[in-house]
Amino acid sequence: MDNKVELTKSLNELLQGEYMTIENFNNFISKVEDESVKTTFQDIQNQHRKNTEILASYIQNIGGRTDENLGIKGKMGDNGIGFKL
């Protein structure tokens, strides 16, 4: 596997982690009643959104394609991760 392909794969794995984190924060935010905590979670989620933009730019700049599909891990997070808030 050449270096570009390997790097793109690794960056896409990081990108998937960011998407899963964003989705998990959606779950947290929807369940939190304290507005201060909700605002803090939204701020953290926004940083992860920025991270996805940065990672996508890196991938595109090296000539790769971003994988924006959540995949099975993301679907698990989308269905709820079982935390009680």
BAFI-3210 file (N, C-alpha, C; in Angstrom, 3 decimals, decimal comma, padded with zeros to 6 digits):
// residues 85
n [1|2|3|4|5|6|7|8|9|10|11|12|13|14|15|16|17|18|19|20|21|22|23|24|25|26|27|28|29|30|31|32|33|34|35|36|37|38|39|40|41|42|43|44|45|46|47|48|49|50|51|52|53|54|55|56|57|58|59|60|61|62|63|64|65|66|67|68|69|70|71|72|73|74|75|76|77|78|79|80|81|82|83|84|85]
n.u [000,859|000,634|002,068|000,313|-002,232|-002,323|-002,089|-004,415|-006,340|-005,864|-006,416|-009,103|-010,113|-009,735|-011,453|-013,908|-014,094|-014,439|-016,935|-018,518|-018,230|-019,462|-022,078|-022,590|-022,515|-024,800|-026,717|-026,192|-026,747|-029,440|-030,563|-029,795|-030,764|-029,886|-029,061|-026,555|-024,748|-025,602|-024,911|-022,134|-021,603|-022,442|-020,550|-018,227|-018,955|-019,063|-016,342|-015,470|-016,820|-015,413|-012,993|-013,633|-013,803|-011,169|-009,771|-011,001|-010,110|-007,318|-007,308|-008,363|-006,427|-004,229|-005,034|-006,869|-010,050|-012,781|-014,373|-017,475|-019,360|-020,963|-020,648|-020,557|-019,734|-020,417|-023,171|-023,827|-023,280|-025,117|-027,494|-027,597|-025,622|-025,919|-025,438|-026,409|-027,762]
n.v [-001,171|002,170|005,242|007,493|006,334|004,866|006,956|008,420|006,519|006,336|008,990|009,106|007,269|008,695|010,798|009,439|008,829|011,399|012,050|010,160|011,044|013,567|012,748|011,340|013,450|014,765|013,019|013,298|016,060|016,206|015,033|016,350|018,528|020,767|023,964|025,209|023,081|021,948|023,983|023,913|021,317|021,725|023,578|022,012|020,065|021,644|022,165|019,647|019,453|021,359|020,038|017,952|019,339|020,209|017,746|016,684|018,523|018,032|015,411|015,806|017,556|015,919|014,479|012,507|010,873|011,758|009,781|009,864|008,363|007,002|004,338|001,064|001,400|004,037|003,894|002,429|004,307|006,189|004,974|005,251|005,328|004,432|005,939|007,480|010,556]
n.w [000,000|-000,916|000,410|000,339|000,124|002,487|004,361|003,756|004,461|007,240|008,044|007,344|009,166|011,538|010,937|010,909|013,621|014,653|013,524|014,843|017,453|017,308|016,803|019,153|020,976|020,089|021,111|023,885|024,245|023,617|025,835|028,122|030,684|032,052|031,182|031,118|031,060|028,689|026,868|027,154|026,173|023,527|022,674|022,782|020,920|018,616|018,267|017,526|015,107|013,636|013,593|011,830|009,441|009,123|008,965|006,650|004,771|004,832|003,810|001,227|000,213|-000,120|-002,196|-001,715|-000,996|001,034|003,510|004,399|005,569|008,362|009,088|010,715|013,390|013,849|013,510|015,741|017,727|016,958|017,611|020,278|023,179|025,674|027,961|030,960|031,720]
ca.u [000,000|001,493|001,972|-000,878|-003,398|-002,264|-002,384|-005,838|-007,090|-005,714|-007,152|-010,530|-010,454|-009,874|-012,670|-015,033|-014,153|-015,022|-018,373|-019,155|-018,245|-020,505|-023,368|-022,750|-022,878|-026,226|-027,459|-026,035|-027,413|-030,893|-031,011|-029,377|-031,731|-029,156|-028,680|-025,112|-024,103|-025,967|-024,080|-020,765|-021,587|-022,546|-019,239|-017,317|-019,402|-018,639|-014,916|-015,361|-017,248|-014,261|-011,999|-013,993|-013,447|-009,708|-009,388|-011,457|-009,188|-006,065|-007,532|-008,511|-005,168|-003,285|-005,634|-007,740|-011,497|-013,275|-015,405|-018,371|-020,331|-020,697|-020,252|-021,208|-019,432|-021,220|-024,566|-023,970|-023,363|-026,369|-028,588|-027,488|-024,474|-026,261|-025,107|-027,501|-027,382]
ca.v [000,000|003,351|006,152|008,334|005,498|004,569|008,199|008,708|005,562|006,742|010,237|008,770|006,647|009,809|011,502|008,639|009,035|012,724|011,962|009,413|011,924|014,564|012,083|011,069|014,711|014,993|012,238|013,953|017,371|016,013|014,501|017,208|019,576|021,941|024,782|025,457|021,854|021,825|024,941|023,384|020,203|022,282|024,167|020,897|019,470|022,541|021,938|018,400|019,777|022,023|018,989|017,217|020,191|020,181|016,425|016,567|019,329|017,271|014,276|016,324|018,166|014,885|013,808|011,412|011,113|011,591|008,786|010,543|007,380|006,671|002,944|000,298|002,009|005,245|003,496|002,050|005,552|006,835|004,298|005,511|004,652|003,872|006,786|008,165|011,910]
ca.w [000,000|-000,958|001,541|000,230|000,410|003,918|005,070|003,547|005,288|008,642|008,253|007,291|010,442|012,481|010,548|011,399|015,064|014,889|013,226|015,919|018,617|017,070|016,977|020,580|021,619|019,791|022,099|025,180|024,232|023,609|027,117|029,225|031,004|032,521|030,019|031,168|030,585|027,280|026,127|027,159|025,219|022,177|022,359|022,505|019,661|017,537|018,029|016,757|013,734|013,009|013,347|010,612|008,299|008,992|008,465|005,259|003,956|004,713|002,905|-000,136|-000,209|-000,559|-003,345|-001,290|-000,891|002,393|003,749|005,321|006,041|009,762|009,235|011,773|014,682|013,948|013,695|017,143|018,469|016,557|018,301|021,706|023,741|026,962|029,095|031,644|032,117]
c.u [000,905|001,157|000,699|-002,136|-003,461|-002,619|-003,861|-006,696|-007,035|-006,492|-008,655|-010,988|-010,624|-011,161|-013,907|-015,206|-014,771|-016,527|-019,117|-019,264|-019,333|-021,878|-023,619|-023,121|-024,319|-027,095|-027,394|-026,882|-028,929|-031,433|-030,696|-030,410|-031,058|-028,613|-027,181|-024,333|-024,374|-025,093|-022,634|-020,636|-021,652|-021,225|-018,232|-017,671|-018,963|-017,151|-014,705|-015,832|-016,106|-013,176|-012,325|-013,634|-011,940|-009,249|-009,790|-010,537|-007,864|-006,212|-007,609|-007,202|-004,120|-003,860|-006,532|-009,200|-011,922|-014,368|-016,320|-019,490|-019,977|-020,220|-020,935|-020,952|-020,281|-022,687|-024,814|-024,095|-024,661|-027,556|-028,544|-026,366|-024,694|-025,877|-026,357|-027,004|-028,364]
c.v [001,232|004,306|006,995|007,557|005,200|005,806|008,567|007,790|005,977|008,016|009,994|008,071|007,711|010,585|010,760|008,795|010,373|012,708|011,221|010,276|012,978|013,952|011,757|012,340|015,097|014,260|012,888|015,220|017,206|015,562|015,404|018,313|020,870|022,726|025,072|024,257|021,677|022,745|024,465|022,235|020,708|022,913|023,082|020,246|020,333|022,401|020,660|018,604|020,455|021,003|018,200|018,021|020,157|018,845|016,240|017,357|018,613|016,150|014,758|016,905|017,144|014,063|012,639|011,826|010,875|010,532|009,359|009,637|007,009|005,235|002,294|000,907|003,251|004,942|003,071|003,299|006,278|006,243|004,485|004,701|004,211|004,714|007,408|009,529|012,455]
c.w [000,000|000,184|001,513|000,591|001,912|004,751|004,950|004,412|006,755|008,941|008,218|008,572|011,523|012,210|011,047|012,909|015,423|014,613|014,338|017,174|018,486|017,310|018,445|021,336|021,289|020,807|023,478|025,257|024,293|024,969|028,311|029,441|031,447|031,317|029,983|030,635|029,099|026,417|026,052|026,173|023,778|021,744|021,999|021,171|018,477|017,238|017,226|015,312|012,969|012,686|012,082|009,373|008,043|008,413|007,009|004,330|003,758|003,696|001,461|-000,655|-000,628|-001,710|-002,991|-001,302|000,544|002,428|004,815|005,820|007,478|009,945|010,426|013,147|014,896|014,151|015,131|018,006|018,188|017,295|019,808|022,309|025,170|028,162|029,668|032,067|033,101]
res [m|d|n|k|v|e|l|t|k|s|l|n|e|l|l|q|g|e|y|m|t|i|e|n|f|n|n|f|i|s|k|v|e|d|e|s|v|k|t|t|f|q|d|i|q|n|q|h|r|k|n|t|e|i|l|a|s|y|i|q|n|i|g|g|r|t|d|e|n|l|g|i|k|g|k|m|g|d|n|g|i|g|f|k|l]
***
